[in-house]
Amino acid sequence: MEDPVSDIPRVIRLLTQSAPSTQRATIEKYFTPSASFTHPFCRTGSFEGSRWLIWCIYRWYKILSPRIELTIDGIAYDETTLTLYVNIHQVFRIWIIPFFNAPVSLVTVLKLVRYPSLPPQPSYSTPINPNDTANNAVHRSTSSEKSLYFIQSQNDLYQVNEFFKFFSQFGILSGLLLLWQFVATALSVLGATMLWPISWVEQNVIGGNREKSIGEAVRG
């Protein structure tokens, strides 16, 4: 990729919505040979040739759900750490399970590496192969100043309620989790109300997060 923010939507759609040959070519073009993939259901690790496992995962993904509906809701890029954050909404259907429908949201974190697009060559160098012209060699040396970005790792992050949608039809488990989350919030309110003296001691005696021994707290 020359521009990660502009190019990543097309890359994601090629990975999830293209024919098998195009899908594999996309992985070989944009992922490093030692790229890793992490998902709640599976992970590859990173080693030379691990990209092949990523292709197998994406192929199985398309076999299970040949038609993926996918929307990219937002993209953020941290240029300092070469990290892309992509907010995605997709509808996952398993064709062998009637009426199965999992509309899920996730954040995909992509760690990138940057390489020169071509090895540096002086403008006066001879062509790389006999079929090149001198003008092509000069063009190559100019373009080598640019950099290309490749995916070193992909980490798909799901909220727990989104993850449960893969296991439960009609949102039953997600509904139970939602109920538990409200119960946990109510317990937090109860705990904060009943144990307020602990907060008072932390604020007025210990002093927030600053480490302080019991002796120092007693002496004030």
Buried (B, 14 or more C-beta within 10 A) or exposed (E): BEEBEEBBBEBBBBBBBBEEEEBBBBBEEBBBEBBBBBBEEEEBEBEEEBBEBBBBBBBEBBEBBEEBEBEBEEBEBEEEEBBBBBBBBBBBBBEEEEEBEBEBBBBBBBBBBEEEEBEEBEEEEEBEEEEEEEEEBBEBBEEBEEEBBBBBBBBBBBBEBBBBBBEBEEBEBBEEBEEEEEEEEEEEEEEEEEEEEEEEEBEEEBEEEEEEEEEEEEEE
